[in-house]
Amino acid sequence: MEQITEKTIDIDRLLLSKMGTKAKFVPRPLVSWLKHIIHQDRVNAYLWESRHLSGTDWLEECVRYLDMTLDVVGMENLPAKDDGRLYTFVSNHPLGGADGVALGAIIGRHYDGRFRYLVNDLLMNLPGLALVCIPINKTGGQSRGFPAMVESGFRSDNHMLMFPAGICSRRRGGEIRDVAWKKTFVTKSVEYRRDVVPIHFGGQNSDFFYRLANISDRYVKKVNIAMLFLVDEMYKNVHKTFRVAIGKPIPWQTFDRSRTPAEWAQYVQDRVYEL
């Protein structure tokens, strides 16, 4: 885990780690703009103040920091923590940040911190989060170690919390909804006999974000430009109430050969949006 300093999030250092010597060619006004849009000073101040916390405790403190009110429906559907079984929790991803924090706080508290989630590797720069994360490289080519990381997560004695879309929701045709879910959670849940618990998180980002995301998806593609604005969107969502609906567990035996894993992933996604 990275050492927590008063400048834990450092755009200059991040660019150097991602681009090497080419980082010096990034225009300084652009670097300054990046620091502004990710609220570098504001985030670092919070990380410094919460540096004594990690895992679930840090996530709960983050919920308080963002003044999020969570209206949780269906808590009775969360399996008992002492039933001796392991589960895969899957959710839509409308916010791309605060929703992950909120669900991590809920799941982490219920299961005494025994969960892990697959996250963008940039989030590993948040020391309080690193304890409960399995990182995925979303800024460059997919890491060669990705299958091994997923395998180790499912093989562990931790519950898994996943956002199968891989990116936050998009607005298409006036509807805010995830892109098609990837099938990994289906195949691995069957392989390791984990029932799947569907969760729906209610919330949305700004109109600006969805317009930018659609432009980026259509014309840029290789770079998820919208992702740069997720911290800014997070601060736009402070002081709000979010409905979290937890559905009944879906037995892993449900995912038989009557459908492909991709079709089963779509089935679960549909179930989530029915919540």
Secondary structure, DSSP 8 states (H G I E B T S, - for coil): -----TT-S-HHHHHHHHHGGGGGGS-HHHHHHHHHHTTHHHHHHHHHHTTT--HHHHHHHHHHHTT-EEEEE-GGGS--TTSS--EEEEE--SSSSHHHHHHHHHHHHHTTT-EEEEEEGGGGGSHHHHTTEEEE--SSS--TTHHHHHHHHHHSSSEEEE-TTSS--EEETTEEE-----THHHHHHHHTT-EEEEEEE-----HHHHHHHHHIIIII-SS-GGGGGHHHHHHHTTT-EEEEEE---B-GGGS-TTS-HHHHHHHHHHHHHH-
